[in-house]
Amino acid sequence: MMRKDAWISWVALLLVGFQAQAQAPEAPGPQSRAEAVRIIADLRKIVAPEGVERTEKLRIGGIDQWVSVRSRDLRNPVLLVLHGGPGWVAMPTSWYVAHGWDEFFTVIQWDQRGAGKTYGANDPAKVTPTLTVEQMHSDAEEVVKWARKSFGKEKIFVLGHSWGSILGLTLAAKHPEWLHAYIGAGQAVDARESERRGWAWAMEQARAAKNEEAIRDLDSIAPYAVDTKPLLVKDIMVQRRWLNFFGGAAYRRPNASFEGAAVGLSPDYSDEELRQVWEAEGVSVEKLLPTILTTDLSHVKRLKTPLVLFLGRHDRNVSAAVAAEWFKGVKAPAKQLVWFEQSAHEMLAEEPGKVLLSLVRDALPFAERARDVSAASPK
């Protein structure tokens, strides 16, 4: 047992240490992107002997395409993320948005054709003409095949966000045998109906706020999305500008720049890749978005794989109301709708804690029932 005088000396020494810390100048924060990235990379470093963290280049659809793989235990089920946009890559924000996912899943982030790291890995002049919705569906199927083979899994999870939810739902309808469950976040169903409702909501907000500029801009593209012709990108951008401004994309925020800014802190992206990421998104939007917004998946009335939807209560960018109406009527072996009450379209970044909880609570049990889970996973 410690003697009284020794105990007093030890406490005094401890207090001196605390006092010295309190009097020392405040430690400076990161002075550069490189320093910040090193800190983030070290915080999220996977040290588990059964784990892996890597980025790698695959040959998909005749071109080089990049994925990242993160897992604390490769025995855990695979979760493939299909990012939105088009071109709104999820890999460079996953250090924040997907924090903790790799404790329960082997998480694959894929930079799609014409987006992110994949854009920089190829000659844009050769790849840009191949940016078609049909080719993107083919690429998605090929990535799923690669994931199943590479990690020895009969089935995986697919999470599709926004534009990625079109890829994901189509894949779930076509190849249910590949999936434990399909998870749709900000699910797109009838794109033109979503666009019409988004325009009407933005106009309603503009009139309520007596915002003459917004009223004038929205009037200039009316009637909006009322026929079968592809929408013009310039008209889409007008609708999005004001829909975002009034909080229809990110709840109580004028846009999703808070999430976009996180791209600059990605440990998975080089400085050159960062310089190209927004250029790539612009190309993807120009080539793909008008066609994407002609999509109507409301004919999908039955799925042969479990369905989980994550919907932001305030999402007008991709109408949560349209998705909820479709969900009510669709048949599936099991289905679950999770509402994110403090989110609009960017619920993955707006409520990341609830996303992780929902993945573990509402999706992981499908893999557990198939015995595709490590012994260390929660029961």
N, C-alpha and C positions, 0 to 999 in steps of 0.2 A: 504494500500500500504506500502511496506517495506521502513523504513527510510534509508537514505543514509549511516549513520554510521553502522547500523545493516547489511546492504547489504555488506559493505566492510569487516566487521568481518566474515560474513558467507563465502565470497569468500576466505578470508585468511585461515579460518579453512579448507576449501575444499582443498586448495593448500597444506597445511601442511599434510593432509591425503595422497594426491597423492605423495608428496615427501617421506613420510614415507614408502609407498608401494614400491617406486622406489629404496629406499635404503635397504629395507629388503632383506635377502637372498632369492634366487629363491626357490619357493616351490618344494620339491622333488616329483618325479614321483612315480608311483606305485612300491613298493618294492617286490611284490610277485604276483603270479597269483591270489590269493584270493582277494587282494586289487584291482587289475585291474578288476576282475570280478564284484566286488561290485560296482565299478564306472560305468561299462557298464550296469549292471542290473538296476541301479538307473536312468541312462540316458534314458533307453528304457521302464521304468516302465509305465504301463497303469493305469491311475488314473480315467479315464472316468467311471461314474457310470453304463453305459450300456455296459462296456467292460469286457474283460476277458484275462488273461494270465496264462496259466497252461501247465504242461506236465502231461500226463496220460498214463497208461498202459491199452491196449485193448487186448482182446482175439481174435486173428485173425489167421485163418488157423490152429487152434489147439495149438498155442503157444502165449506167451506174446509178444506184439509188442507196441513200444512207439511212441506217437505223441506229438507234441506241438501245442497249439492253442493260437493265439494272435488276438485280435480284439478290436478296440476302440468302436465298435457298432455292437452288434450281429445281428442287422437287416440287415447289409450289406451282400452281396453275399459271398459265401464260395469259397475259392481258395485252392485246394489241390495240393501240390508240390510233384512230383515224382522225387526223386533224381537220379543222374547218377552213373557211376562207371563201373561195379557194386560195391557197397560198399562205394562210394564217398558221404557220408551223407551231406545233406544240412542244417539240423537243427543247428549244431554247428557253422556254418558261417552265419546264417540268421541274427544275430545281426548287421552285416554289409551289407550283400548282399541284404537282404529284408527290409532294413530300410525304414519305411514309408508305406509299403504295408498294414499294419494293420489299417491305417486310412481310407482305401477304401474297404478292404476285411476282412473277417474272414479267416485268413491264417492258414492252417494246414500243418505242416512239419511232415513227416512220416519217421522214420528209418526202412527201409525194413528188411525182414528176413535176418539174417546173417550179419547185418550191425549196427554200432553205438550202441546206447543204447539197441536196441533189441538183439544184439549179447550178450551183458552182462547179459541180463535178462533171458537167457535160457542156458541149458547145450549144449555147442557146439557139443559134441559127438552125441547128439540126433538130433540136428537141421541140422548140416552140410549135412547129407545124403538127407535131404529134399530140398536142394538148387537146384531147377530145374527151368527152364524158365516157364514151365507150372504152377508150384506152385506159382511163383511170379505174374503171370497174375491173378490167382485165389485170391491171397491176395489183389491185387490192387482193384479188383471188390468188395471185402468184405469191404475194407476201404471206398470206395465210398458209399456203402450202409449205413455204419455206419454214415458217415458225413451227408448224406441226412436226415437220420432219426433223428440224434442227434440235428441238427440245424433247423429242420423243413423246409427243402428246397426241392422242387421238382427237381431243377436242380442246379448244381454247375459248377465252372470252374475247369479244370485240367490243370496244367502246367507240362509237362514232359521235363526234360533236359537229353540229351545224351541217355544213356541206359534207363532212365525214359521215354524218348520220344517213345521208342518202346512199353513200357507198355501203355503210353498215347494214341498213335495213334491206337493201337489195341483196346483199350477200347472205343475210339471215334467211330471206325468203327462198333463195336459190340453193343454198348449201347448209341446211340446218344440221346436218350430220357432222359438220366441222366445229360446232359451237356448244359450249356448256350453256351459254345464254348470250343474248344480244343486249347491249346497254346503249340506249340512245339518249344523248344529252343535247338539249335544244333541238329536238327532233324535227326535221323537215318532212312534211307529208305532201300537202298541196301548196306548192311554192307560189303560184299566182294568187291564190286566195290569201295566203299569208302576206304577200305584197300589198294587196288591196286593203286588207285590214290595217296593216302598218301605216299606209298612207292616210287612211281615214282617221286613225288615232292621232297621228302627228298633226293633222289639220285641226282636229278637235282641241289639242293642246295649244296650238298656235292661236286659235281664235279665243280660247279662254284667257291666254296671256296677252291678248291684243298685240301680238308680235307681227307687225305688218310685213316685215321682210320675209318671215317664214310663210305667212299666208300667200304672199306674192310668188315666192319660189314654188311652193307646192301647187298653187293654181297653174303655174306655167307648164307642169307636166301632166295635168289632168286632161282627159280621163286616164288614169294610171292602171296598167295591168288588167285592162278590161277585155282584151281580145287575145288571139292566139299567137300574135307576132312576138318574136323575142324582144325583150325590153332593151332600150339603148343604155349603155353603161352610164352616160351622162345623166340620164333620168333616174337611174337607180341611185346614183351618188347624191342627187338632190333629195330623194326620199330618205336615204340613210342619214344625210347631214342633219335633218331636222328631227327624225325619229331618234337618233342618238342624242341630240341636244336636249331633248325632253326626257331622257332617261330610259328609252326603250331598248337599249342594248346593254347598258350597265346601270343598275338601279341607283337612282339619285346621283348619277354622274353624267357629264355631257358627252362622254365617249369612252372607249376602252383603252385610252392611251396609257393608263396606269399599268395595264397588263403588257402592252407593247413595250413599255420602257424596261420591263424585266428582261427582255431579250438581250439587252446590252450587258447583262451580268451572267450570261450563260457560260458555264465551264465547258460546254460541248461545242462551242462555236469559236472559230478563229476570228481575228480582226477582219480579215478579208471576207469571210463568210457573213459577218455582221454587215459589212458594207453592201453586200449583195441581197440581203434578205428582203428588203422592201422593194428593190427593183424586181425581184422574183415574184413577189406578191402582185405587183402591178401587172406583170405579164400574165400571170394566172387569171387575175380578174378579167382582164381584157379578152382573153381567149375563151374562158370557161363560164363566167358568171351569167351572161345572157341565156345560154343554153340550160344551165343549172336551174334557172328560175322559170323554166317551162316544165319542170319535173312535177309529176302528180303520182304519188304512191298510195293514194286513197283506195286504189283497187286491191291493195294487200289487205285481205280480210281475215286471213288465217296464217299463223306461223306454226312451225313444227319444232320450234326451240323456245325456251323461256324468254320472256321480254321484261326488261327493266327500263323505265323512262325516268330521266332526271329533267324536270322542267322548272325554269325560273318563273315565279308567279308574275313577274312584271315584264316578261319577254315579249316584245313587239317586233324585234328584229326578225326572228323566226317564230311566228305566232304560237305561243304556248297554248292558247285556246284551241287553235286548229288541231294541234297534236293531241290535246286531251280529248277532243271530240272523236278523233280517230281511235285513240286508245280504248275508249269506252266500248267500241263495237268490235275490235279485233279479237280473234280467238287465238289462244296460245296455251301450251301445257301448263304454264304458270305465268302470271304477269303482275307487275308491281309498278305503281306510279309514285314517285317521290317528288313532292313539291319543295322548292327552295324559296322560302318566303322573303328572303332579303336579297334576291337576285333577279336579274333580267336574263340576258342571253349568255353572260359570261359566268355562269354559276361555278364552273370549275375553279375560277380565280376568285370569285366573290365569296363563296362559302366552301373553301377547300376542306375544312374539318368535317363538315357534313357530307361532302363527297366521299371522303375516305371511310367514314362511318357507314355510309350507305353501300359502298362497294363490299365492305366486310360483312355487313348485316344482310344485304339483299341479294348479292351476287355470289359471294364465296361459297355459301351452302350448296349451290348446284355442283360445284367441283368436289366438295366434301362428300356428297352423296355418291359421286362417281369414283371416290377414293383417289382423286387427283389432288393431293395436298400433302404437305410434309407433316411429320409427327409433331413438330413444334407449333403448328398453327392452332389458333384458338378453337375450342370446341363449343 
